[in-house]
């Protein structure tokens, strides 16, 4: 390595990433993602002998959280030189492994053994990082380690092999609607801070009407959220074309054309890009590998492999079909959704005109609801599936299942959706003896509880903006 650079060059980079070592001023945003408090509590718990991995898509605020944590640690009188932040996708830093970087840090900045907070950004770009972190956790008790990764731990199989019992993963999805409202400085509705979505089943009609009135003023913000999505950088932008360009260039292009090649060794990026556009056009639809392969003029094996990579890279969600009544699904026909509807809007150049297109809005809201369900129920590690009866084609859009509960959600973002006892939602609830189910609508005039004779299920008709806001608010309660 000496032929390429000397230690002074590396030290200059390290000092550039850590201005607090020299007492130089640095700014951090006031707005904090939900994951901030969680990471802080794990990082400061000295009895926890694990590294923390903050995992999520590009541009959702992972780097910002690391700098906010550095600022927070300094405010608590920790030695600034004991706080070491490094972005591992820096061109010069990529030439070294973690051990070489830490050797330079300890020799020139902060002695080994005195305790250090290590904040590793984009950990997947470091050579043999899984093994290196394992060794640090096992043999360096004075280290507290927090790492970020844009791909979902990049290779879960590798992590499982090398890091059992040594990692805690904290997910960081795109902004929830609750966070979106806060980051934009919108006027907040006057509702109880501890109100959860499930509490609505116990509310009287008048109470639900009052909640609807207080949350009605968020409707314009919700429409904006559906257009520009949950990326902090674009959330406060008013220019939708600019937002979409940033998402195309910084999220989609960078992941497809750089990360996939560097991290997964993808050779035919064109096939991958065509598949991603296909998913944008068919978001929320069933993807049959052979049909998709024929449309894209590639092989079914390539489609299957690329779908798995897009899922690992936090670009899509996969929903398998549900088993009902113990009957196995003979042929798994998975549905795929983009992790944020704004990515689809950006790639397909969809602007404000989609707000009046019922079919487009149905897809976008379904995607948005799914994002909130994944984030809120994450800690229960549930199955998230869909159901379709092959005989009648009746279906339920999303079902969240764990040993403790079954929660079906049907999204009908229409003017006057009609919930009938012969609908797919009611049929599924009858088969599975479900206690509570959600019928997600557009207008708050539909807000309320519905029951059918001979069926024990309580159905909550709830507008999408209320469901998303309350799930985001409740998510904060879970993590704190």
C-alpha positions as a Markdown table, in Angstrom:
| # | Residue | x | y | z |
|---|---|---|---|---|
| 1 | Unk | 0.0 | 0.0 | 0.0 |
| 2 | Unk | 2.9 | 2.4 | 0.6 |
| 3 | Unk | 3.5 | 2.8 | -3.1 |
| 4 | Unk | 0.1 | 4.5 | -3.5 |
| 5 | Unk | 0.0 | 6.9 | -0.5 |
| 6 | Unk | 1.6 | 7.6 | 2.9 |
| 7 | Unk | -0.1 | 7.8 | 6.3 |
| 8 | Unk | -0.3 | 11.6 | 6.1 |
| 9 | Unk | -2.8 | 11.4 | 3.3 |
| 10 | Unk | -5.0 | 8.9 | 5.2 |
| 11 | Unk | -4.8 | 11.1 | 8.3 |
| 12 | Unk | -5.9 | 14.1 | 6.3 |
| 13 | Unk | -9.0 | 12.2 | 5.2 |
| 14 | Unk | -9.7 | 11.0 | 8.8 |
| 15 | Unk | -9.5 | 14.5 | 10.1 |
| 16 | Unk | -11.7 | 15.8 | 7.3 |
| 17 | Unk | -14.4 | 13.3 | 8.4 |
| 18 | Unk | -14.0 | 14.1 | 12.1 |
| 19 | Unk | -13.8 | 17.9 | 12.5 |
| 20 | Unk | -14.6 | 17.6 | 16.3 |
| 21 | Unk | -11.1 | 16.2 | 16.9 |
| 22 | Unk | -9.7 | 19.7 | 16.2 |
| 23 | Unk | -12.6 | 21.6 | 17.9 |
| 24 | Unk | -13.8 | 22.8 | 14.5 |
| 25 | Unk | -17.6 | 23.7 | 14.2 |
| 26 | Unk | -19.9 | 21.3 | 12.4 |
| 27 | Unk | -23.6 | 21.4 | 11.8 |
| 28 | Unk | -26.1 | 18.6 | 12.3 |
| 29 | Unk | -29.8 | 18.8 | 11.4 |
| 30 | Unk | -32.3 | 19.3 | 14.2 |
| 31 | Unk | -34.8 | 16.8 | 12.8 |
| 32 | Unk | -34.1 | 13.3 | 14.1 |
| 33 | Unk | -35.3 | 10.0 | 12.5 |
| 34 | Unk | -36.9 | 7.5 | 14.8 |
| 35 | Unk | -33.8 | 5.3 | 14.6 |
| 36 | Unk | -31.7 | 8.0 | 16.3 |
| 37 | Unk | -32.8 | 7.3 | 19.9 |
| 38 | Unk | -32.7 | 3.5 | 19.3 |
| 39 | Unk | -29.1 | 3.6 | 18.1 |
| 40 | Unk | -28.1 | 5.9 | 21.0 |
| 41 | Unk | -29.6 | 3.6 | 23.6 |
| 42 | Unk | -27.9 | 0.6 | 22.1 |
| 43 | Unk | -24.6 | 2.3 | 21.7 |
| 44 | Unk | -24.4 | 3.7 | 25.2 |
| 45 | Unk | -25.4 | 0.3 | 26.8 |
| 46 | Unk | -21.9 | -1.0 | 27.8 |
| 47 | Unk | -23.4 | -4.4 | 28.8 |
| 48 | Unk | -24.4 | -5.0 | 25.2 |
| 49 | Unk | -21.6 | -6.8 | 23.5 |
| 50 | Unk | -22.8 | -6.4 | 20.0 |
| 51 | Unk | -22.3 | -4.1 | 17.0 |
| 52 | Unk | -25.3 | -2.2 | 15.8 |
| 53 | Unk | -26.2 | -2.2 | 12.1 |
| 54 | Unk | -28.4 | 0.6 | 10.7 |
| 55 | Unk | -29.8 | -0.8 | 7.5 |
| 56 | Unk | -32.0 | 0.9 | 4.8 |
| 57 | Unk | -32.2 | 2.3 | 1.3 |
| 58 | Unk | -29.9 | 5.1 | 0.0 |
| 59 | Unk | -30.6 | 8.7 | 1.0 |
| 60 | Unk | -32.9 | 8.0 | 4.0 |
| 61 | Unk | -30.6 | 9.7 | 6.5 |
| 62 | Unk | -28.2 | 7.1 | 7.8 |
| 63 | Unk | -25.1 | 9.3 | 7.5 |
| 64 | Unk | -27.0 | 12.2 | 9.2 |
| 65 | Unk | -27.9 | 9.9 | 12.1 |
| 66 | Unk | -24.2 | 9.0 | 12.6 |
| 67 | Unk | -23.2 | 12.7 | 12.7 |
| 68 | Unk | -26.0 | 13.4 | 15.1 |
| 69 | Unk | -24.9 | 10.6 | 17.3 |
| 70 | Unk | -21.3 | 12.0 | 17.3 |
| 71 | Unk | -22.7 | 15.4 | 18.3 |
| 72 | Unk | -24.8 | 13.8 | 21.0 |
| 73 | Unk | -21.8 | 11.8 | 22.4 |
| 74 | Unk | -19.7 | 15.0 | 22.6 |
| 75 | Unk | -22.5 | 16.9 | 24.3 |
| 76 | Unk | -22.4 | 14.2 | 27.0 |
| 77 | Unk | -18.7 | 15.0 | 27.7 |
| 78 | Unk | -17.1 | 12.1 | 25.9 |
| 79 | Unk | -13.6 | 12.8 | 24.6 |
| 80 | Unk | -14.1 | 14.0 | 21.0 |
| 81 | Unk | -11.1 | 12.0 | 19.9 |
| 82 | Unk | -12.8 | 8.8 | 21.1 |
| 83 | Unk | -15.5 | 9.3 | 18.5 |
| 84 | Unk | -14.4 | 8.0 | 15.1 |
| 85 | Unk | -16.6 | 8.5 | 12.0 |
| 86 | Unk | -15.5 | 7.1 | 8.7 |
| 87 | Unk | -17.2 | 6.7 | 5.3 |
| 88 | Unk | -15.9 | 3.5 | 3.9 |
| 89 | Unk | -16.9 | 4.2 | 0.3 |
| 90 | Unk | -14.3 | 7.0 | 0.1 |
| 91 | Unk | -11.9 | 6.1 | -2.8 |
| 92 | Unk | -8.8 | 6.3 | -0.6 |
| 93 | Unk | -10.3 | 4.5 | 2.3 |
| 94 | Unk | -11.4 | 1.6 | 0.1 |
| 95 | Unk | -7.8 | 0.7 | -0.4 |
| 96 | Unk | -7.4 | -0.3 | 3.3 |
| 97 | Unk | -9.2 | -2.8 | 5.5 |
| 98 | Unk | -10.7 | -1.9 | 8.9 |
| 99 | Unk | -7.7 | -3.0 | 10.9 |
| 100 | Unk | -5.3 | -0.8 | 8.9 |
| 101 | Unk | -7.7 | 2.2 | 9.3 |
| 102 | Unk | -7.9 | 1.6 | 13.1 |
| 103 | Unk | -4.2 | 1.2 | 13.5 |
| 104 | Unk | -3.6 | 4.7 | 12.0 |
| 105 | Unk | -6.4 | 6.1 | 14.1 |
| 106 | Unk | -5.0 | 4.7 | 17.4 |
| 107 | Unk | -1.4 | 5.6 | 16.6 |
| 108 | Unk | -2.1 | 9.2 | 15.6 |
| 109 | Unk | -5.3 | 10.2 | 17.3 |
| 110 | Unk | -6.6 | 8.1 | 20.2 |
| 111 | Unk | -4.7 | 5.3 | 22.0 |
| 112 | Unk | -6.0 | 1.8 | 21.8 |
| 113 | Unk | -7.6 | 0.6 | 25.0 |
| 114 | Unk | -9.1 | 3.9 | 26.2 |
| 115 | Unk | -12.5 | 3.2 | 24.7 |
| 116 | Unk | -13.8 | 4.4 | 21.3 |
| 117 | Unk | -17.1 | 4.9 | 19.6 |
| 118 | Unk | -16.7 | 3.6 | 16.0 |
| 119 | Unk | -19.2 | 5.0 | 13.5 |
| 120 | Unk | -18.7 | 3.1 | 10.2 |
| 121 | Unk | -20.7 | 4.5 | 7.2 |
| 122 | Unk | -21.4 | 2.2 | 4.2 |
| 123 | Unk | -19.8 | -0.8 | 5.9 |
| 124 | Unk | -20.3 | -3.0 | 2.8 |
| 125 | Unk | -17.5 | -1.2 | 1.0 |
| 126 | Unk | -14.9 | -2.5 | 3.4 |
| 127 | Unk | -13.0 | -5.7 | 2.6 |
| 128 | Unk | -14.0 | -8.7 | 4.6 |
| 129 | Unk | -16.1 | -6.5 | 6.9 |
| 130 | Unk | -18.2 | -9.3 | 8.4 |
| 131 | Unk | -15.1 | -11.1 | 9.7 |
| 132 | Unk | -13.4 | -7.9 | 10.8 |
| 133 | Unk | -16.4 | -6.7 | 12.8 |
| 134 | Unk | -16.8 | -10.2 | 14.4 |
| 135 | Unk | -13.1 | -10.0 | 15.6 |
| 136 | Unk | -13.5 | -6.5 | 16.9 |
| 137 | Unk | -16.7 | -7.4 | 18.9 |
| 138 | Unk | -15.0 | -10.6 | 20.3 |
| 139 | Unk | -11.6 | -9.1 | 21.2 |
| 140 | Unk | -12.0 | -5.4 | 21.8 |
| 141 | Unk | -14.5 | -4.8 | 24.6 |
| 142 | Unk | -13.6 | -1.1 | 24.7 |
| 143 | Unk | -15.2 | -0.5 | 21.3 |
| 144 | Unk | -18.8 | 0.5 | 20.7 |
| 145 | Unk | -19.6 | -0.1 | 17.1 |
| 146 | Unk | -22.4 | 1.4 | 14.9 |
| 147 | Unk | -22.3 | 0.7 | 11.2 |
| 148 | Unk | -24.6 | 1.6 | 8.3 |
| 149 | Unk | -25.4 | -0.3 | 5.1 |
| 150 | Unk | -27.5 | 0.6 | 2.1 |
| 151 | Unk | -28.0 | -2.9 | 1.0 |
| 152 | Unk | -29.9 | -4.9 | 3.6 |
| 153 | Unk | -26.8 | -6.1 | 5.4 |
| 154 | Unk | -25.6 | -6.8 | 1.8 |
| 155 | Unk | -25.4 | -10.6 | 2.2 |
| 156 | Unk | -27.6 | -11.9 | 5.0 |
| 157 | Unk | -26.2 | -15.4 | 4.5 |
| 158 | Unk | -22.7 | -14.1 | 5.2 |
| 159 | Unk | -23.8 | -12.1 | 8.2 |
| 160 | Unk | -25.6 | -15.2 | 9.6 |
| 161 | Unk | -22.4 | -17.3 | 9.2 |
| 162 | Unk | -19.9 | -14.8 | 10.6 |
| 163 | Unk | -22.0 | -12.6 | 13.0 |
| 164 | Unk | -24.4 | -14.8 | 15.0 |
| 165 | Unk | -25.0 | -13.1 | 18.3 |
| 166 | Unk | -22.8 | -10.1 | 17.4 |
| 167 | Unk | -25.2 | -7.8 | 15.6 |
| 168 | Unk | -28.4 | -5.9 | 16.3 |
| 169 | Unk | -30.1 | -4.6 | 13.2 |
| 170 | Unk | -32.0 | -1.4 | 13.3 |
| 171 | Unk | -34.1 | -0.8 | 10.2 |
| 172 | Unk | -34.4 | 2.7 | 8.7 |
| 173 | Unk | -37.0 | 2.9 | 5.9 |
| 174 | Unk | -38.0 | 6.0 | 4.1 |
| 175 | Unk | -39.8 | 8.7 | 6.1 |
| 176 | Unk | -43.2 | 7.7 | 7.5 |
| 177 | Unk | -46.0 | 10.2 | 6.8 |
| 178 | Unk | -45.7 | 11.2 | 10.5 |
| 179 | Unk | -42.0 | 12.1 | 10.0 |
| 180 | Unk | -42.7 | 13.8 | 6.7 |
| 181 | Unk | -45.2 | 16.1 | 8.4 |
| 182 | Unk | -42.6 | 16.9 | 11.1 |
| 183 | Unk | -39.6 | 17.5 | 8.8 |
| 184 | Unk | -41.7 | 19.9 | 6.7 |
| 185 | Unk | -42.8 | 21.9 | 9.7 |
| 186 | Unk | -46.5 | 21.3 | 9.0 |
| 187 | Unk | -49.0 | 22.3 | 11.7 |
| 188 | Unk | -49.5 | 19.2 | 13.8 |
| 189 | Unk | -53.0 | 17.9 | 14.5 |
| 190 | Unk | -54.2 | 18.1 | 18.1 |
| 191 | Unk | -54.6 | 14.4 | 18.9 |
| 192 | Unk | -53.2 | 12.3 | 21.8 |
| 193 | Unk | -49.5 | 11.6 | 21.3 |
| 194 | Unk | -50.1 | 8.0 | 22.5 |
| 195 | Unk | -53.1 | 7.3 | 20.1 |
| 196 | Unk | -52.5 | 4.0 | 18.2 |
| 197 | Unk | -54.3 | 2.7 | 15.2 |
| 198 | Unk | -55.6 | -0.3 | 17.1 |
| 199 | Unk | -57.2 | 2.1 | 19.7 |
| 200 | Unk | -59.7 | 3.2 | 17.0 |
| 201 | Unk | -61.6 | -0.1 | 17.4 |
| 202 | Unk | -62.7 | 1.1 | 20.8 |
| 203 | Unk | -63.8 | 4.6 | 19.9 |
| 204 | Unk | -67.4 | 5.8 | 19.6 |
| 205 | Unk | -68.7 | 7.2 | 16.4 |
| 206 | Unk | -68.4 | 10.8 | 17.7 |
| 207 | Unk | -64.9 | 10.3 | 18.8 |
| 208 | Unk | -63.9 | 9.0 | 15.4 |
| 209 | Unk | -65.5 | 12.0 | 13.7 |
| 210 | Unk | -63.5 | 14.3 | 16.0 |
| 211 | Unk | -60.2 | 12.5 | 15.1 |
| 212 | Unk | -61.2 | 12.8 | 11.4 |
| 213 | Unk | -61.8 | 16.5 | 11.7 |
| 214 | Unk | -58.5 | 17.1 | 13.4 |
| 215 | Unk | -56.5 | 15.1 | 10.8 |
| 216 | Unk | -58.3 | 16.5 | 7.8 |
| 217 | Unk | -55.9 | 19.4 | 7.5 |
| 218 | Unk | -53.1 | 16.9 | 6.7 |
| 219 | Unk | -54.7 | 15.9 | 3.4 |
| 220 | Unk | -52.7 | 18.3 | 1.2 |
| 221 | Unk | -49.5 | 17.2 | 2.9 |
| 222 | Unk | -50.5 | 13.5 | 2.3 |
| 223 | Unk | -50.9 | 14.2 | -1.4 |
| 224 | Unk | -47.5 | 15.8 | -1.5 |
| 225 | Unk | -46.1 | 12.8 | 0.4 |
| 226 | Unk | -47.5 | 10.4 | -2.2 |
| 227 | Unk | -45.8 | 12.4 | -5.0 |
| 228 | Unk | -42.3 | 13.1 | -3.5 |
| 229 | Unk | -42.1 | 10.2 | -1.1 |
| 230 | Unk | -40.2 | 9.7 | 2.1 |
| 231 | Unk | -36.6 | 10.8 | 1.3 |
| 232 | Unk | -35.5 | 13.6 | 3.7 |
| 233 | Unk | -33.6 | 15.4 | 1.0 |
| 234 | Unk | -36.7 | 15.8 | -1.3 |
| 235 | Unk | -39.3 | 16.0 | 1.5 |
| 236 | Unk | -39.0 | 19.8 | 1.8 |
| 237 | Unk | -38.6 | 20.5 | -1.9 |
| 238 | Unk | -41.5 | 22.1 | -3.7 |
| 239 | Unk | -40.2 | 21.5 | -7.2 |
| 240 | Unk | -41.5 | 18.0 | -8.0 |
| 241 | Unk | -39.4 | 17.7 | -11.2 |
| 242 | Unk | -36.2 | 18.4 | -9.2 |
| 243 | Unk | -37.2 | 15.9 | -6.6 |
| 244 | Unk | -37.7 | 13.2 | -9.2 |
| 245 | Unk | -34.4 | 13.9 | -10.9 |
| 246 | Unk | -32.6 | 13.6 | -7.6 |
| 247 | Unk | -34.3 | 10.3 | -6.9 |
| 248 | Unk | -33.5 | 8.9 | -10.3 |
| 249 | Unk | -29.8 | 10.0 | -10.2 |
| 250 | Unk | -29.0 | 9.4 | -6.5 |
| 251 | Unk | -31.2 | 6.5 | -5.5 |
| 252 | Unk | -32.1 | 4.5 | -8.6 |
| 253 | Unk | -29.1 | 5.1 | -10.9 |
| 254 | Unk | -26.5 | 4.8 | -8.2 |
| 255 | Unk | -27.9 | 1.6 | -6.7 |
| 256 | Unk | -28.5 | -0.1 | -10.1 |
| 257 | Unk | -25.4 | 1.0 | -11.9 |
| 258 | Unk | -22.8 | 1.3 | -9.1 |
| 259 | Unk | -23.8 | -0.7 | -6.0 |
| 260 | Unk | -25.1 | -3.7 | -7.8 |
| 261 | Unk | -21.9 | -4.0 | -9.8 |
| 262 | Unk | -19.6 | -3.3 | -6.8 |
| 263 | Unk | -21.4 | -5.4 | -4.2 |
| 264 | Unk | -23.1 | -8.2 | -6.1 |
| 265 | Unk | -21.0 | -8.5 | -9.2 |
| 266 | Unk | -23.9 | -7.9 | -11.5 |
| 267 | Unk | -22.6 | -8.0 | -15.1 |
| 268 | Unk | -25.6 | -7.3 | -17.2 |
| 269 | Unk | -26.8 | -4.0 | -15.7 |
| 270 | Unk | -29.1 | -3.5 | -18.6 |
| 271 | Unk | -31.2 | -6.6 | -17.8 |
| 272 | Unk | -31.4 | -5.4 | -14.2 |
| 273 | Unk | -32.5 | -1.9 | -15.2 |
| 274 | Unk | -35.2 | -3.3 | -17.5 |
| 275 | Unk | -36.5 | -5.5 | -14.7 |
| 276 | Unk | -36.6 | -2.5 | -12.3 |
| 277 | Unk | -38.6 | -0.5 | -14.9 |
| 278 | Unk | -40.9 | -3.5 | -15.4 |
| 279 | Unk | -41.6 | -3.5 | -11.6 |
| 280 | Unk | -42.3 | 0.2 | -11.7 |
| 281 | Unk | -44.9 | -0.4 | -14.4 |
| 282 | Unk | -46.4 | -3.4 | -12.5 |
| 283 | Unk | -45.8 | -2.4 | -8.9 |
| 284 | Unk | -48.2 | -4.4 | -6.7 |
| 285 | Unk | -48.7 | -7.1 | -9.3 |
| 286 | Unk | -47.8 | -10.8 | -9.3 |
| 287 | Unk | -44.5 | -11.4 | -11.1 |
| 288 | Unk | -44.3 | -14.7 | -12.8 |
| 289 | Unk | -40.7 | -15.4 | -13.7 |
| 290 | Unk | -41.3 | -17.0 | -17.1 |
| 291 | Unk | -43.8 | -14.3 | -18.2 |
| 292 | Unk | -41.4 | -11.5 | -17.0 |
| 293 | Unk | -38.4 | -13.2 | -18.7 |
| 294 | Unk | -40.2 | -13.5 | -22.0 |
| 295 | Unk | -41.2 | -9.8 | -21.8 |
| 296 | Unk | -37.6 | -8.7 | -21.1 |
| 297 | Unk | -36.0 | -11.3 | -23.5 |
| 298 | Unk | -33.9 | -12.9 | -20.8 |
| 299 | Unk | -34.0 | -16.2 | -18.8 |
| 300 | Unk | -36.3 | -17.0 | -15.8 |
| 301 | Unk | -33.2 | -17.8 | -13.8 |
| 302 | Unk | -31.8 | -14.3 | -14.4 |
| 303 | Unk | -35.2 | -12.7 | -13.4 |
| 304 | Unk | -35.3 | -14.7 | -10.2 |
| 305 | Unk | -31.7 | -13.8 | -9.3 |
| 306 | Unk | -32.2 | -10.1 | -10.1 |
| 307 | Unk | -35.4 | -9.9 | -8.1 |
| 308 | Unk | -33.6 | -11.3 | -5.0 |
| 309 | Unk | -30.8 | -8.7 | -5.5 |
| 310 | Unk | -33.3 | -5.8 | -5.8 |
| 311 | Unk | -34.9 | -7.0 | -2.5 |
| 312 | Unk | -31.5 | -7.2 | -0.8 |
| 313 | Unk | -30.7 | -3.7 | -2.1 |
| 314 | Unk | -33.8 | -2.3 | -0.3 |
| 315 | Unk | -35.5 | -1.3 | -3.6 |
| 316 | Unk | -38.5 | -3.6 | -3.5 |
| 317 | Unk | -40.7 | -5.5 | -1.1 |
| 318 | Unk | -41.7 | -9.1 | -1.8 |
| 319 | Unk | -45.1 | -10.4 | -0.7 |
| 320 | Unk | -45.6 | -14.2 | -1.0 |
| 321 | Unk | -49.1 | -15.7 | -1.2 |
| 322 | Unk | -50.8 | -16.7 | 2.1 |
| 323 | Unk | -51.7 | -20.2 | 3.1 |
| 324 | Unk | -55.3 | -20.5 | 4.3 |
| 325 | Unk | -56.6 | -23.1 | 6.6 |
| 326 | Unk | -53.4 | -25.0 | 6.7 |
| 327 | Unk | -53.4 | -25.5 | 2.9 |
| 328 | Unk | -50.0 | -25.0 | 1.3 |
| 329 | Unk | -49.6 | -22.8 | -1.7 |
| 330 | Unk | -48.5 | -25.1 | -4.4 |
| 331 | Unk | -46.9 | -22.4 | -6.6 |
| 332 | Unk | -45.5 | -19.3 | -5.0 |
| 333 | Unk | -46.5 | -16.4 | -7.1 |
| 334 | Unk | -45.0 | -13.4 | -5.4 |
| 335 | Unk | -46.1 | -9.8 | -5.6 |
| 336 | Unk | -43.5 | -7.0 | -5.7 |
| 337 | Unk | -43.8 | -3.4 | -4.6 |
| 338 | Unk | -41.2 | -0.6 | -4.7 |
| 339 | Unk | -40.1 | 0.4 | -1.2 |
| 340 | Unk | -41.4 | 4.0 | -1.8 |
| 341 | Unk | -43.9 | 5.0 | -4.3 |
| 342 | Unk | -41.9 | 8.1 | -5.2 |
| 343 | Unk | -39.3 | 5.9 | -6.9 |
| 344 | Unk | -41.9 | 4.7 | -9.3 |
| 345 | Unk | -43.1 | 8.3 | -9.9 |
| 346 | Unk | -39.6 | 9.4 | -10.5 |
| 347 | Unk | -38.7 | 6.7 | -13.0 |
| 348 | Unk | -42.0 | 6.9 | -14.9 |
| 349 | Unk | -42.1 | 10.8 | -14.7 |
| 350 | Unk | -45.5 | 10.9 | -13.0 |
| 351 | Unk | -46.4 | 14.3 | -11.7 |
| 352 | Unk | -49.4 | 16.0 | -10.1 |
| 353 | Unk | -51.7 | 14.6 | -12.8 |
| 354 | Unk | -51.7 | 11.2 | -11.0 |
| 355 | Unk | -53.6 | 12.7 | -8.1 |
| 356 | Unk | -56.8 | 12.6 | -10.3 |
| 357 | Unk | -56.0 | 9.1 | -11.7 |
| 358 | Unk | -57.8 | 6.5 | -9.5 |
| 359 | Unk | -55.8 | 3.6 | -10.8 |
| 360 | Unk | -52.5 | 5.3 | -10.3 |
| 361 | Unk | -53.4 | 6.5 | -6.9 |
| 362 | Unk | -54.6 | 3.0 | -5.9 |
| 363 | Unk | -51.1 | 1.6 | -6.7 |
| 364 | Unk | -49.3 | 4.5 | -4.9 |
| 365 | Unk | -51.4 | 4.3 | -1.7 |
| 366 | Unk | -51.1 | 0.5 | -1.6 |
| 367 | Unk | -47.3 | 0.9 | -1.8 |
| 368 | Unk | -47.4 | 3.6 | 0.9 |
| 369 | Unk | -49.5 | 1.6 | 3.3 |
| 370 | Unk | -47.3 | -1.4 | 2.9 |
| 371 | Unk | -44.2 | 0.7 | 3.8 |
| 372 | Unk | -45.9 | 1.8 | 7.0 |
| 373 | Unk | -46.9 | -1.8 | 7.9 |
| 374 | Unk | -43.4 | -3.1 | 7.4 |
| 375 | Unk | -41.9 | -0.4 | 9.6 |
| 376 | Unk | -44.5 | -0.6 | 12.4 |
| 377 | Unk | -44.6 | -4.4 | 12.8 |
| 378 | Unk | -40.9 | -5.0 | 12.2 |
| 379 | Unk | -40.1 | -5.9 | 15.8 |
| 380 | Unk | -42.6 | -8.7 | 15.8 |
| 381 | Unk | -40.9 | -10.3 | 12.7 |
| 382 | Unk | -44.2 | -11.1 | 11.2 |
| 383 | Unk | -45.0 | -12.7 | 7.9 |
| 384 | Unk | -46.4 | -10.0 | 5.5 |
| 385 | Unk | -48.3 | -11.7 | 2.7 |
| 386 | Unk | -51.3 | -11.3 | 0.4 |
| 387 | Unk | -54.2 | -13.7 | -0.3 |
| 388 | Unk | -56.0 | -14.6 | -3.5 |
| 389 | Unk | -58.6 | -17.4 | -3.9 |
| 390 | Unk | -57.7 | -19.2 | -7.1 |
| 391 | Unk | -61.3 | -20.3 | -7.7 |
| 392 | Unk | -63.1 | -16.9 | -7.2 |
| 393 | Unk | -60.1 | -14.5 | -7.6 |
| 394 | Unk | -61.2 | -12.7 | -4.4 |
| 395 | Unk | -58.2 | -11.2 | -2.7 |
| 396 | Unk | -56.8 | -9.3 | 0.3 |
| 397 | Unk | -54.0 | -6.8 | -0.5 |
| 398 | Unk | -51.8 | -7.2 | 2.6 |
| 399 | Unk | -52.0 | -9.5 | 5.6 |
| 400 | Unk | -49.7 | -9.1 | 8.6 |
| 401 | Unk | -49.4 | -12.4 | 10.5 |
| 402 | Unk | -47.6 | -13.5 | 13.6 |
| 403 | Unk | -48.3 | -16.2 | 16.3 |
| 404 | Unk | -50.2 | -13.4 | 18.2 |
| 405 | Unk | -52.4 | -11.9 | 15.5 |
| 406 | Unk | -53.7 | -11.9 | 11.9 |
| 407 | Unk | -54.3 | -8.4 | 10.5 |
| 408 | Unk | -55.7 | -8.1 | 7.0 |
| 409 | Unk | -55.7 | -4.8 | 5.1 |
| 410 | Unk | -57.6 | -4.1 | 1.9 |
| 411 | Unk | -56.8 | -0.8 | 0.2 |
| 412 | Unk | -59.6 | 0.9 | -1.7 |
| 413 | Unk | -58.5 | 4.4 | -2.4 |
| 414 | Unk | -61.7 | 5.4 | -4.3 |
| 415 | Unk | -64.5 | 7.8 | -3.9 |
| 416 | Unk | -67.1 | 5.4 | -2.6 |
| 417 | Unk | -65.7 | 2.0 | -2.0 |
| 418 | Unk | -68.3 | -0.5 | -0.8 |
| 419 | Unk | -67.4 | -3.1 | 1.8 |
| 420 | Unk | -69.7 | -6.1 | 1.3 |
| 421 | Unk | -69.9 | -9.4 | 3.3 |
| 422 | Unk | -69.1 | -11.2 | 0.0 |
| 423 | Unk | -65.9 | -9.2 | -0.5 |
| 424 | Unk | -62.5 | -10.8 | -0.5 |
| 425 | Unk | -61.7 | -9.2 | 2.9 |
| 426 | Unk | -64.8 | -10.6 | 4.6 |
| 427 | Unk | -64.3 | -14.0 | 2.9 |
| 428 | Unk | -60.8 | -14.2 | 4.2 |
| 429 | Unk | -61.8 | -13.1 | 7.7 |
| 430 | Unk | -64.5 | -15.8 | 7.8 |
| 431 | Unk | -62.0 | -18.5 | 6.7 |
| 432 | Unk | -59.4 | -17.5 | 9.3 |
| 433 | Unk | -61.7 | -16.3 | 12.1 |
| 434 | Unk | -60.0 | -12.9 | 12.2 |
| 435 | Unk | -61.0 | -10.5 | 15.0 |
| 436 | Unk | -60.1 | -7.2 | 13.4 |
| 437 | Unk | -59.6 | -6.1 | 9.8 |
| 438 | Unk | -58.9 | -2.8 | 8.0 |
| 439 | Unk | -60.6 | -1.3 | 4.9 |
| 440 | Unk | -58.4 | 1.6 | 3.9 |
| 441 | Unk | -60.3 | 4.3 | 2.0 |
| 442 | Unk | -59.8 | 7.8 | 0.6 |
| 443 | Unk | -62.4 | 10.0 | 2.2 |
| 444 | Unk | -62.9 | 10.5 | 6.0 |
| 445 | Unk | -66.7 | 10.3 | 5.5 |
| 446 | Unk | -66.1 | 6.5 | 5.4 |
| 447 | Unk | -64.4 | 6.5 | 8.8 |
| 448 | Unk | -66.0 | 4.0 | 11.2 |
| 449 | Unk | -66.7 | 0.5 | 12.3 |
| 450 | Unk | -68.7 | -2.1 | 10.3 |
| 451 | Unk | -69.9 | -5.6 | 11.3 |
| 452 | Unk | -71.8 | -8.3 | 9.4 |
| 453 | Unk | -74.3 | -10.7 | 10.9 |
| 454 | Unk | -72.8 | -14.1 | 11.6 |
| 455 | Unk | -69.2 | -12.8 | 11.3 |
| 456 | Unk | -67.2 | -12.0 | 14.4 |
| 457 | Unk | -64.8 | -9.7 | 12.7 |
| 458 | Unk | -64.8 | -5.9 | 13.3 |
| 459 | Unk | -64.0 | -4.0 | 10.2 |
| 460 | Unk | -62.4 | -0.5 | 10.6 |
| 461 | Unk | -63.0 | 1.7 | 7.6 |
| 462 | Unk | -60.1 | 4.2 | 7.9 |
| 463 | Unk | -58.8 | 6.9 | 5.5 |
| 464 | Unk | -55.2 | 6.2 | 4.3 |
| 465 | Unk | -53.8 | 9.5 | 5.6 |
| 466 | Unk | -55.1 | 8.7 | 9.1 |
| 467 | Unk | -53.8 | 5.1 | 9.0 |
| 468 | Unk | -50.4 | 6.2 | 7.9 |
| 469 | Unk | -50.1 | 9.1 | 10.4 |
| 470 | Unk | -51.1 | 7.0 | 13.3 |
| 471 | Unk | -48.8 | 4.1 | 12.3 |
| 472 | Unk | -45.9 | 6.6 | 12.1 |
| 473 | Unk | -46.8 | 8.1 | 15.5 |
| 474 | Unk | -47.1 | 4.6 | 17.0 |
| 475 | Unk | -43.8 | 3.6 | 15.5 |
| 476 | Unk | -42.1 | 6.3 | 17.6 |
| 477 | Unk | -43.8 | 4.9 | 20.7 |
| 478 | Unk | -42.5 | 1.4 | 20.0 |
| 479 | Unk | -38.8 | 2.5 | 19.6 |
| 480 | Unk | -38.8 | 4.7 | 22.6 |
